């Protein structure tokens, strides 16, 4: 799942639970569920700017201490181990998140690969709409 989609789903959950640290925890849990959905992963050159844009939007719109922002942080947190493998800090076999390493007994699986990003774009749009609806018009601006 694209990092920006994980962030959007985490923001939506944050808006629903409204408690910052519960939002973070729900975001982490959502990562597993989103990874199980059919999706396409992209190269870091595509992922990084999109994720940066979503986080910049969430920070500006809701504030960095908002449940939306912290939900997004939780949802993306498991992918830090992917970044560590990308930069050669750890090996793929050292990843521990249940959808990242198929060599561990707790591997939960990973969604089928799809060619189109359309389902992820739709999921992100719906999630950001939920995040906005759940904000009650409050803004970090």
DRENTORKOL-3810 file (N, C-alpha, C; in nm, 4 decimals):
REM DRENTORKOL-3810
@n.u->0.0849; n.v->-0.1168; n.w->0.0000; ca.u->0.0000; ca.v->0.0000; ca.w->0.0000; c.u->0.0893; c.v->0.1229; c.w->0.0000
@n.u->0.0486; n.v->0.2222; n.w->-0.0768; ca.u->0.1262; ca.v->0.3461; ca.w->-0.0826; c.u->0.1278; c.v->0.4130; c.w->0.0550
@n.u->0.2415; n.v->0.4706; n.w->0.0899; ca.u->0.2577; ca.v->0.5351; ca.w->0.2198; c.u->0.1536; c.v->0.6457; c.w->0.2381
@n.u->0.1278; n.v->0.7223; n.w->0.1332; ca.u->0.0304; ca.v->0.8313; ca.w->0.1455; c.u->-0.1099; c.v->0.7775; c.w->0.1741
@n.u->-0.1420; n.v->0.6590; n.w->0.1245; ca.u->-0.2723; ca.v->0.5990; ca.w->0.1521; c.u->-0.2781; c.v->0.5526; c.w->0.2973
@n.u->-0.1712; n.v->0.4897; n.w->0.3449; ca.u->-0.1650; ca.v->0.4529; ca.w->0.4867; c.u->-0.1892; c.v->0.5778; c.w->0.5720
@n.u->-0.1232; n.v->0.6879; n.w->0.5380; ca.u->-0.1369; ca.v->0.8120; ca.w->0.6150; c.u->-0.2804; c.v->0.8631; c.w->0.6125
@n.u->-0.3435; n.v->0.8596; n.w->0.4963; ca.u->-0.4814; ca.v->0.9077; ca.w->0.4853; c.u->-0.5764; c.v->0.8224; c.w->0.5691
@n.u->-0.5594; n.v->0.6921; n.w->0.5651; ca.u->-0.6444; ca.v->0.6023; ca.w->0.6451; c.u->-0.6213; c.v->0.6290; c.w->0.7939
@n.u->-0.4962; n.v->0.6459; n.w->0.8332; ca.u->-0.4668; ca.v->0.6778; ca.w->0.9733; c.u->-0.5286; c.v->0.8097; c.w->1.0157
@n.u->-0.5285; n.v->0.9086; n.w->0.9271; ca.u->-0.5907; ca.v->1.0377; ca.w->0.9580; c.u->-0.7407; c.v->1.0221; c.w->0.9786
@n.u->-0.8035; n.v->0.9404; n.w->0.8949; ca.u->-0.9471; ca.v->0.9157; ca.w->0.9097; c.u->-0.9768; c.v->0.8505; c.w->1.0444
@n.u->-0.8979; n.v->0.7521; n.w->1.0806; ca.u->-0.9174; ca.v->0.6857; ca.w->1.2099; c.u->-0.8959; c.v->0.7826; c.w->1.3254
@n.u->-0.7977; n.v->0.8696; n.w->1.3102; ca.u->-0.7733; ca.v->0.9707; ca.w->1.4129; c.u->-0.8930; c.v->1.0612; c.w->1.4326
@n.u->-0.9553; n.v->1.0995; n.w->1.3213; ca.u->-1.0739; ca.v->1.1845; ca.w->1.3304; c.u->-1.1891; c.v->1.1129; c.w->1.3994
@n.u->-1.1964; n.v->0.9824; n.w->1.3805; ca.u->-1.3050; ca.v->0.9044; ca.w->1.4402; c.u->-1.2817; c.v->0.8815; c.w->1.5898
@n.u->-1.1601; n.v->0.8425; n.w->1.6282; ca.u->-1.1354; ca.v->0.8115; ca.w->1.7702; c.u->-1.1096; c.v->0.9363; c.w->1.8535
@n.u->-1.0579; n.v->1.0426; n.w->1.7915; ca.u->-1.0418; ca.v->1.1753; ca.w->1.8527; c.u->-0.9455; c.v->1.1835; c.w->1.9702
@n.u->-0.8827; n.v->1.0771; n.w->2.0065; ca.u->-0.7830; ca.v->1.0803; ca.w->2.1133; c.u->-0.6473; c.v->1.0537; c.w->2.0496
@n.u->-0.5523; n.v->1.1465; n.w->2.0663; ca.u->-0.4268; ca.v->1.1373; ca.w->1.9910; c.u->-0.3540; c.v->1.0037; c.w->1.9994
@n.u->-0.3346; n.v->0.9492; n.w->2.1188; ca.u->-0.2553; ca.v->0.8261; ca.w->2.1268; c.u->-0.3359; c.v->0.7037; c.w->2.0859
@n.u->-0.4667; n.v->0.7089; n.w->2.1047; ca.u->-0.5518; ca.v->0.6025; ca.w->2.0514; c.u->-0.5495; c.v->0.6082; c.w->1.8988
@n.u->-0.5440; n.v->0.7302; n.w->1.8458; ca.u->-0.5351; ca.v->0.7477; ca.w->1.7001; c.u->-0.4067; c.v->0.6848; c.w->1.6477
@n.u->-0.2960; n.v->0.7069; n.w->1.7177; ca.u->-0.1684; ca.v->0.6475; ca.w->1.6767; c.u->-0.1789; c.v->0.4955; c.w->1.6743
@n.u->-0.2345; n.v->0.4386; n.w->1.7811; ca.u->-0.2476; ca.v->0.2923; ca.w->1.7904; c.u->-0.3396; c.v->0.2379; c.w->1.6816
@n.u->-0.4495; n.v->0.3055; n.w->1.6571; ca.u->-0.5407; ca.v->0.2626; ca.w->1.5493; c.u->-0.4713; c.v->0.2720; c.w->1.4141
@n.u->-0.3888; n.v->0.3746; n.w->1.3972; ca.u->-0.3128; ca.v->0.3884; ca.w->1.2735; c.u->-0.2203; c.v->0.2702; c.w->1.2510
@n.u->-0.1503; n.v->0.2285; n.w->1.3551; ca.u->-0.0613; ca.v->0.1117; ca.w->1.3427; c.u->-0.1423; c.v->-0.0114; c.w->1.3027
@n.u->-0.2548; n.v->-0.0328; n.w->1.3692; ca.u->-0.3391; ca.v->-0.1490; ca.w->1.3373; c.u->-0.3902; c.v->-0.1419; c.w->1.1929
@n.u->-0.4227; n.v->-0.0218; n.w->1.1477; ca.u->-0.4743; ca.v->-0.0068; ca.w->1.0112; c.u->-0.3701; c.v->-0.0435; c.w->0.9067
@n.u->-0.2434; n.v->-0.0289; n.w->0.9412; ca.u->-0.1367; ca.v->-0.0630; ca.w->0.8462; c.u->-0.1474; c.v->-0.2091; c.w->0.8050
@n.u->-0.1707; n.v->-0.2945; n.w->0.9028; ca.u->-0.1827; ca.v->-0.4369; ca.w->0.8735; c.u->-0.3010; c.v->-0.4624; c.w->0.7797
@n.u->-0.4143; n.v->-0.4041; n.w->0.8111; ca.u->-0.5342; ca.v->-0.4254; ca.w->0.7293; c.u->-0.5127; c.v->-0.3735; c.w->0.5871
@n.u->-0.4564; n.v->-0.2541; n.w->0.5747; ca.u->-0.4328; ca.v->-0.1968; ca.w->0.4413; c.u->-0.3333; c.v->-0.2805; c.w->0.3606
@n.u->-0.2326; n.v->-0.3339; n.w->0.4276; ca.u->-0.1354; ca.v->-0.4179; ca.w->0.3560; c.u->-0.1974; c.v->-0.5461; c.w->0.3026
@n.u->-0.3057; n.v->-0.5910; n.w->0.3639; ca.u->-0.3705; ca.v->-0.7142; ca.w->0.3185; c.u->-0.4574; c.v->-0.6924; c.w->0.1945
@n.u->-0.4931; n.v->-0.5679; n.w->0.1664; ca.u->-0.5742; ca.v->-0.5367; ca.w->0.0485; c.u->-0.4901; c.v->-0.5463; c.w->-0.0787
@n.u->-0.5497; n.v->-0.5813; n.w->-0.1909; ca.u->-0.4751; ca.v->-0.5780; ca.w->-0.3176; c.u->-0.4255; c.v->-0.4353; c.w->-0.3443
@n.u->-0.3001; n.v->-0.4233; n.w->-0.3824; ca.u->-0.2429; ca.v->-0.2912; ca.w->-0.4062; c.u->-0.1135; c.v->-0.3021; c.w->-0.4862
@n.u->-0.0624; n.v->-0.1876; n.w->-0.5219; ca.u->0.0652; ca.v->-0.1797; ca.w->-0.5920; c.u->0.1587; c.v->-0.0942; c.w->-0.5079
@n.u->0.2782; n.v->-0.1433; n.w->-0.4849; ca.u->0.3809; ca.v->-0.0658; ca.w->-0.4163; c.u->0.4634; c.v->0.0077; c.w->-0.5213
@n.u->0.5111; n.v->0.1240; n.w->-0.4860; ca.u->0.5872; ca.v->0.2067; ca.w->-0.5795; c.u->0.7279; c.v->0.2317; c.w->-0.5276
@n.u->0.8131; n.v->0.2760; n.w->-0.6173; ca.u->0.9500; ca.v->0.3112; ca.w->-0.5843; c.u->0.9525; c.v->0.4310; c.w->-0.4892
@n.u->1.0569; n.v->0.4396; n.w->-0.4096; ca.u->1.0731; ca.v->0.5484; ca.w->-0.3136; c.u->1.0677; c.v->0.6853; c.w->-0.3816
@n.u->1.1086; n.v->0.6944; n.w->-0.5074; ca.u->1.1061; ca.v->0.8230; ca.w->-0.5787; c.u->0.9633; c.v->0.8732; c.w->-0.5999
@n.u->0.8676; n.v->0.7836; n.w->-0.6006; ca.u->0.7267; ca.v->0.8209; ca.w->-0.6119; c.u->0.6653; c.v->0.8333; c.w->-0.4724
@n.u->0.6959; n.v->0.7373; n.w->-0.3882; ca.u->0.6363; ca.v->0.7321; ca.w->-0.2540; c.u->0.6736; c.v->0.8524; c.w->-0.1673
@n.u->0.8008; n.v->0.8884; n.w->-0.1644; ca.u->0.8474; ca.v->0.9935; ca.w->-0.0728; c.u->0.7792; c.v->1.1284; c.w->-0.0977
@n.u->0.7730; n.v->1.1772; n.w->-0.2216; ca.u->0.7068; ca.v->1.3075; ca.w->-0.2406; c.u->0.5568; c.v->1.3037; c.w->-0.2097
@n.u->0.4904; n.v->1.1934; n.w->-0.2443; ca.u->0.3476; ca.v->1.1826; ca.w->-0.2146; c.u->0.3227; c.v->1.1802; c.w->-0.0639
@n.u->0.4028; n.v->1.1025; n.w->0.0075; ca.u->0.3885; ca.v->1.0958; ca.w->0.1531; c.u->0.4177; c.v->1.2316; c.w->0.2165
@n.u->0.5194; n.v->1.2981; n.w->0.1683; ca.u->0.5538; ca.v->1.4310; ca.w->0.2200; c.u->0.4383; c.v->1.5279; c.w->0.1994
@n.u->0.3778; n.v->1.5229; n.w->0.0826; ca.u->0.2656; ca.v->1.6127; ca.w->0.0530; c.u->0.1474; c.v->1.5860; c.w->0.1460
@n.u->0.1150; n.v->1.4592; n.w->0.1687; ca.u->0.0023; ca.v->1.4260; ca.w->0.2567; c.u->0.0322; c.v->1.4704; c.w->0.3996
@n.u->0.1523; n.v->1.4439; n.w->0.4480; ca.u->0.1857; ca.v->1.4853; ca.w->0.5841; c.u->0.1892; c.v->1.6369; c.w->0.5983
@n.u->0.2382; n.v->1.7067; n.w->0.4978; ca.u->0.2373; ca.v->1.8538; ca.w->0.5020; c.u->0.0936; c.v->1.9051; c.w->0.5078
@n.u->0.0075; n.v->1.8452; n.w->0.4268; ca.u->-0.1338; ca.v->1.8844; ca.w->0.4292; c.u->-0.1950; c.v->1.8595; c.w->0.5673
@n.u->-0.1753; n.v->1.7399; n.w->0.6216; ca.u->-0.2342; ca.v->1.7059; ca.w->0.7512; c.u->-0.1812; c.v->1.7970; c.w->0.8616
@n.u->-0.0524; n.v->1.8257; n.w->0.8600; ca.u->0.0067; ca.v->1.9129; ca.w->0.9616; c.u->-0.0517; c.v->2.0535; c.w->0.9525
@n.u->-0.0633; n.v->2.1033; n.w->0.8320; ca.u->-0.1165; ca.v->2.2397; ca.w->0.8134; c.u->-0.2662; c.v->2.2451; c.w->0.8430
@n.u->-0.3392; n.v->2.1473; n.w->0.8005; ca.u->-0.4852; ca.v->2.1488; ca.w->0.8155; c.u->-0.5300; c.v->2.1222; c.w->0.9590
@n.u->-0.4657; n.v->2.0260; n.w->1.0263; ca.u->-0.5128; ca.v->1.9837; ca.w->1.1587; c.u->-0.4136; c.v->2.0114; c.w->1.2709
@n.u->-0.2880; n.v->2.0306; n.w->1.2405; ca.u->-0.1849; ca.v->2.0504; ca.w->1.3414; c.u->-0.1126; c.v->1.9204; c.w->1.3729
@n.u->0.0121; n.v->1.9314; n.w->1.4140; ca.u->0.0935; ca.v->1.8119; ca.w->1.4384; c.u->0.0549; c.v->1.7393; c.w->1.5668
@n.u->-0.0243; n.v->1.8013; n.w->1.6508; ca.u->-0.0687; ca.v->1.7345; ca.w->1.7728; c.u->-0.2132; c.v->1.6840; c.w->1.7609
@n.u->-0.2668; n.v->1.6873; n.w->1.6406; ca.u->-0.4052; ca.v->1.6448; ca.w->1.6187; c.u->-0.4158; c.v->1.4931; c.w->1.6097
@n.u->-0.5339; n.v->1.4403; n.w->1.6385; ca.u->-0.5549; ca.v->1.2964; ca.w->1.6201; c.u->-0.5359; c.v->1.2542; c.w->1.4737
@n.u->-0.5729; n.v->1.3411; n.w->1.3800; ca.u->-0.5557; ca.v->1.3072; ca.w->1.2383; c.u->-0.4075; c.v->1.2878; c.w->1.2051
@n.u->-0.3246; n.v->1.3811; n.w->1.2485; ca.u->-0.1812; ca.v->1.3720; ca.w->1.2189; c.u->-0.1187; c.v->1.2525; c.w->1.2897
@n.u->-0.1535; n.v->1.2320; n.w->1.4168; ca.u->-0.0943; ca.v->1.1204; ca.w->1.4907; c.u->-0.1453; c.v->0.9858; c.w->1.4407
@n.u->-0.2702; n.v->0.9801; n.w->1.3946; ca.u->-0.3197; ca.v->0.8577; ca.w->1.3321; c.u->-0.2414; c.v->0.8251; c.w->1.2067
@n.u->-0.2112; n.v->0.9296; n.w->1.1290; ca.u->-0.1308; ca.v->0.9108; ca.w->1.0087; c.u->0.0097; c.v->0.8629; c.w->1.0441
@n.u->0.0679; n.v->0.9206; n.w->1.1484; ca.u->0.2019; ca.v->0.8771; ca.w->1.1914; c.u->0.2018; c.v->0.7301; c.w->1.2319
@n.u->0.0998; n.v->0.6890; n.w->1.3063; ca.u->0.0901; ca.v->0.5493; ca.w->1.3452; c.u->0.0745; c.v->0.4574; c.w->1.2262
@n.u->-0.0050; n.v->0.5012; n.w->1.1294; ca.u->-0.0294; ca.v->0.4179; ca.w->1.0115; c.u->0.0953; c.v->0.3997; c.w->0.9264
@n.u->0.1835; n.v->0.4962; n.w->0.9310; ca.u->0.3057; ca.v->0.4901; ca.w->0.8503; c.u->0.4230; c.v->0.4291; c.w->0.9275
@n.u->0.4160; n.v->0.4322; n.w->1.0587; ca.u->0.5280; ca.v->0.3861; ca.w->1.1414; c.u->0.5825; c.v->0.2483; c.w->1.1020
@n.u->0.4981; n.v->0.1482; n.w->1.0734; ca.u->0.5542; ca.v->0.0176; ca.w->1.0363; c.u->0.6416; c.v->0.0205; c.w->0.9100
@n.u->0.6192; n.v->0.1178; n.w->0.8233; ca.u->0.6994; ca.v->0.1237; ca.w->0.7012; c.u->0.8400; c.v->0.1783; c.w->0.7238
@n.u->0.8700; n.v->0.2228; n.w->0.8446; ca.u->1.0074; ca.v->0.2642; ca.w->0.8712; c.u->1.1037; c.v->0.1468; c.w->0.8559
@n.u->1.0565; n.v->0.0258; n.w->0.8857; ca.u->1.1466; ca.v->-0.0880; ca.w->0.8642; c.u->1.1695; c.v->-0.1114; c.w->0.7149
@n.u->1.0708; n.v->-0.0789; n.w->0.6308; ca.u->1.0941; ca.v->-0.0851; ca.w->0.4856; c.u->1.2004; c.v->0.0156; c.w->0.4441
@n.u->1.1947; n.v->0.1342; n.w->0.5026; ca.u->1.2960; ca.v->0.2360; ca.w->0.4736; c.u->1.4341; c.v->0.1890; c.w->0.5181
@n.u->1.4395; n.v->0.1226; n.w->0.6329; ca.u->1.5687; ca.v->0.0722; ca.w->0.6814; c.u->1.6267; c.v->-0.0321; c.w->0.5867
@n.u->1.5406; n.v->-0.1143; n.w->0.5260; ca.u->1.5923; ca.v->-0.2108; ca.w->0.4279; c.u->1.6331; c.v->-0.1400; c.w->0.2997
@n.u->1.5567; n.v->-0.0381; n.w->0.2604; ca.u->1.5870; ca.v->0.0383; ca.w->0.1391; c.u->1.7266; c.v->0.1007; c.w->0.1486
@n.u->1.7602; n.v->0.1515; n.w->0.2676; ca.u->1.8891; ca.v->0.2163; ca.w->0.2874; c.u->1.9977; c.v->0.1194; c.w->0.3349
@n.u->1.9669; n.v->-0.0105; n.w->0.3424; ca.u->2.0659; ca.v->-0.1121; ca.w->0.3751; c.u->2.1013; c.v->-0.1223; c.w->0.5222
@n.u->2.0196; n.v->-0.0649; n.w->0.6095; ca.u->2.0472; ca.v->-0.0699; ca.w->0.7526; c.u->2.0135; c.v->-0.2082; c.w->0.8093
@n.u->1.9044; n.v->-0.2669; n.w->0.7599; ca.u->1.8683; ca.v->-0.4030; ca.w->0.7991; c.u->1.8379; c.v->-0.4837; c.w->0.6725
@n.u->1.8366; n.v->-0.6148; n.w->0.6865; ca.u->1.8018; ca.v->-0.7036; ca.w->0.5761; c.u->1.6507; c.v->-0.7276; c.w->0.5757
@n.u->1.5970; n.v->-0.7672; n.w->0.4611; ca.u->1.4534; ca.v->-0.7991; ca.w->0.4521; c.u->1.4118; c.v->-0.9017; c.w->0.5566
@n.u->1.4982; n.v->-0.9974; n.w->0.5842; ca.u->1.4649; ca.v->-1.1038; ca.w->0.6797; c.u->1.4603; c.v->-1.0539; c.w->0.8243
@n.u->1.5047; n.v->-0.9314; n.w->0.8490; ca.u->1.5030; ca.v->-0.8755; ca.w->0.9836; c.u->1.3764; c.v->-0.7943; c.w->1.0123
@n.u->1.2913; n.v->-0.7770; n.w->0.9129; ca.u->1.1678; ca.v->-0.7019; ca.w->0.9348; c.u->1.0740; c.v->-0.7836; c.w->1.0241
@n.u->0.9987; n.v->-0.7144; n.w->1.1112; ca.u->0.9139; ca.v->-0.7842; ca.w->1.2071; c.u->0.7643; c.v->-0.7598; c.w->1.1894
@n.u->0.7247; n.v->-0.6583; n.w->1.1139; ca.u->0.5821; ca.v->-0.6305; ca.w->1.1000; c.u->0.5155; c.v->-0.7467; c.w->1.0269
@n.u->0.3968; n.v->-0.7882; n.w->1.0706; ca.u->0.3342; ca.v->-0.9112; ca.w->1.0191; c.u->0.3064; c.v->-0.9182; c.w->0.8690
@n.u->0.3092; n.v->-0.8079; n.w->0.7979; ca.u->0.2862; ca.v->-0.8131; ca.w->0.6533; c.u->0.4120; c.v->-0.7832; c.w->0.5725
@n.u->0.5243; n.v->-0.7692; n.w->0.6391; ca.u->0.6467; ca.v->-0.7291; ca.w->0.5695; c.u->0.7475; c.v->-0.8412; c.w->0.5455
@n.u->0.7429; n.v->-0.9459; n.w->0.6228; ca.u->0.8468; ca.v->-1.0485; ca.w->0.6135; c.u->0.7823; c.v->-1.1870; c.w->0.6120
@n.u->0.7834; n.v->-1.2492; n.w->0.4960; ca.u->0.7167; ca.v->-1.3793; ca.w->0.4837; c.u->0.8001; c.v->-1.4960; c.w->0.5359
@n.u->0.9127; n.v->-1.4683; n.w->0.6004; ca.u->0.9943; ca.v->-1.5762; ca.w->0.6568; c.u->0.9685; c.v->-1.5971; c.w->0.8060
@n.u->0.8847; n.v->-1.5114; n.w->0.8663; ca.u->0.8578; ca.v->-1.5246; ca.w->1.0098; c.u->0.7254; c.v->-1.5976; c.w->1.0318
@n.u->0.7121; n.v->-1.6688; n.w->1.1434; ca.u->0.5909; ca.v->-1.7474; ca.w->1.1665; c.u->0.4636; c.v->-1.6623; c.w->1.1794
@n.u->0.4765; n.v->-1.5361; n.w->1.2153; ca.u->0.3596; ca.v->-1.4505; ca.w->1.2348; c.u->0.3215; c.v->-1.3736; c.w->1.1078
@n.u->0.3817; n.v->-1.4112; n.w->0.9938; ca.u->0.3494; ca.v->-1.3434; ca.w->0.8672; c.u->0.2002; c.v->-1.3564; c.w->0.8392
@n.u->0.1346; n.v->-1.2428; n.w->0.8181; ca.u->-0.0109; ca.v->-1.2404; ca.w->0.7977; c.u->-0.0496; c.v->-1.2440; c.w->0.6505
@n.u->0.0475; n.v->-1.2297; n.w->0.5645; ca.u->0.0183; ca.v->-1.2227; ca.w->0.4219; c.u->0.0372; c.v->-1.0822; c.w->0.3705
@n.u->0.0162; n.v->-1.0675; n.w->0.2426; ca.u->0.0291; ca.v->-0.9365; ca.w->0.1785; c.u->-0.0670; c.v->-0.9354; c.w->0.0618
@n.u->-0.1294; n.v->-0.8213; n.w->0.0379; ca.u->-0.2285; ca.v->-0.8111; ca.w->-0.0679; c.u->-0.1748; c.v->-0.8457; c.w->-0.2051
@n.u->-0.2626; n.v->-0.8983; n.w->-0.2895; ca.u->-0.2245; ca.v->-0.9274; ca.w->-0.4272; c.u->-0.1804; c.v->-0.7991; c.w->-0.4967
@n.u->-0.0907; n.v->-0.8148; n.w->-0.5915; ca.u->-0.0440; ca.v->-0.7000; ca.w->-0.6683; c.u->-0.1469; c.v->-0.6655; c.w->-0.7753
@n.u->-0.1702; n.v->-0.5363; n.w->-0.7927; ca.u->-0.2578; ca.v->-0.4867; ca.w->-0.8988; c.u->-0.1801; c.v->-0.3832; c.w->-0.9796
@n.u->-0.2192; n.v->-0.3645; n.w->-1.1044; ca.u->-0.1478; ca.v->-0.2702; ca.w->-1.1905; c.u->-0.1859; c.v->-0.1250; c.w->-1.1669
@n.u->-0.3115; n.v->-0.1009; n.w->-1.1408; ca.u->-0.3617; ca.v->0.0356; ca.w->-1.1323; c.u->-0.3600; c.v->0.0885; c.w->-0.9889
@n.u->-0.3261; n.v->0.2160; n.w->-0.9728; ca.u->-0.3349; ca.v->0.2772; ca.w->-0.8404; c.u->-0.4756; c.v->0.3280; c.w->-0.8087
@n.u->-0.5729; n.v->0.3058; n.w->-0.8976; ca.u->-0.7067; ca.v->0.3639; ca.w->-0.8822; c.u->-0.7717; c.v->0.3297; c.w->-0.7488
@n.u->-0.7619; n.v->0.2050; n.w->-0.7049; ca.u->-0.8260; ca.v->0.1677; ca.w->-0.5782; c.u->-0.7604; c.v->0.2391; c.w->-0.4607
@n.u->-0.6303; n.v->0.2594; n.w->-0.4676; ca.u->-0.5608; ca.v->0.3298; ca.w->-0.3596; c.u->-0.5956; c.v->0.4785; c.w->-0.3595
@n.u->-0.6065; n.v->0.5368; n.w->-0.4781; ca.u->-0.6448; ca.v->0.6780; ca.w->-0.4880; c.u->-0.7850; c.v->0.6969; c.w->-0.4306
@n.u->-0.8755; n.v->0.6055; n.w->-0.4652; ca.u->-1.0126; ca.v->0.6135; ca.w->-0.4129; c.u->-1.0138; c.v->0.5984; c.w->-0.2617
@n.u->-0.9394; n.v->0.5025; n.w->-0.2085; ca.u->-0.9333; ca.v->0.4820; ca.w->-0.0642; c.u->-0.8780; c.v->0.6059; c.w->0.0057
@n.u->-0.7725; n.v->0.6655; n.w->-0.0490; ca.u->-0.7138; ca.v->0.7860; ca.w->0.0104; c.u->-0.8134; c.v->0.9013; c.w->0.0089
@n.u->-0.8852; n.v->0.9183; n.w->-0.1009; ca.u->-0.9823; ca.v->1.0277; ca.w->-0.1106; c.u->-1.0949; c.v->1.0097; c.w->-0.0084
@n.u->-1.1451; n.v->0.8883; n.w->0.0034; ca.u->-1.2509; ca.v->0.8607; ca.w->0.1007; c.u->-1.1989; c.v->0.8842; c.w->0.2430
@n.u->-1.0791; n.v->0.8368; n.w->0.2692; ca.u->-1.0217; ca.v->0.8522; ca.w->0.4033; c.u->-1.0010; c.v->0.9991; c.w->0.4380
@n.u->-0.9517; n.v->1.0787; n.w->0.3438; ca.u->-0.9321; ca.v->1.2214; ca.w->0.3716; c.u->-1.0655; c.v->1.2923; c.w->0.3913
@n.u->-1.1684; n.v->1.2490; n.w->0.3207; ca.u->-1.3020; ca.v->1.3060; ca.w->0.3409; c.u->-1.3529; c.v->1.2725; c.w->0.4813
@n.u->-1.3285; n.v->1.1507; n.w->0.5280; ca.u->-1.3673; ca.v->1.1129; ca.w->0.6635; c.u->-1.2889; c.v->1.1936; c.w->0.7667
@n.u->-1.1604; n.v->1.2132; n.w->0.7422; ca.u->-1.0778; ca.v->1.2923; ca.w->0.8328; c.u->-1.1338; c.v->1.4339; c.w->0.8436
@n.u->-1.1752; n.v->1.4890; n.w->0.7323; ca.u->-1.2304; ca.v->1.6253; ca.w->0.7315; c.u->-1.3660; c.v->1.6295; c.w->0.8016
@n.u->-1.4521; n.v->1.5338; n.w->0.7706; ca.u->-1.5841; ca.v->1.5302; ca.w->0.8329; c.u->-1.5725; c.v->1.5127; c.w->0.9844
@n.u->-1.4747; n.v->1.4346; n.w->1.0259; ca.u->-1.4562; ca.v->1.4088; ca.w->1.1686; c.u->-1.3879; c.v->1.5206; c.w->1.2425
@n.u->-1.3386; n.v->1.6208; n.w->1.1696; ca.u->-1.2665; ca.v->1.7306; ca.w->1.2350; c.u->-1.3616; c.v->1.8316; c.w->1.2968
@n.u->-1.4873; n.v->1.8275; n.w->1.2567; ca.u->-1.5828; ca.v->1.9237; ca.w->1.3101; c.u->-1.5491; c.v->2.0671; c.w->1.2710
@n.u->-1.4775; n.v->2.0813; n.w->1.1591; ca.u->-1.4406; ca.v->2.2136; ca.w->1.1119; c.u->-1.3198; c.v->2.2727; c.w->1.1817
@n.u->-1.2617; n.v->2.1975; n.w->1.2757; ca.u->-1.1435; ca.v->2.2462; ca.w->1.3457; c.u->-1.0241; c.v->2.2413; c.w->1.2521
@n.u->-0.9349; n.v->2.3357; n.w->1.2682; ca.u->-0.8195; ca.v->2.3444; ca.w->1.1802; c.u->-0.6958; c.v->2.3791; c.w->1.2612
@n.u->-0.5824; n.v->2.3246; n.w->1.2153; ca.u->-0.4545; ca.v->2.3588; ca.w->1.2756; c.u->-0.3967; c.v->2.4869; c.w->1.2189
@n.u->-0.4670; n.v->2.5457; n.w->1.1228; ca.u->-0.4166; ca.v->2.6672; ca.w->1.0561; c.u->-0.4360; c.v->2.7867; c.w->1.1461
END
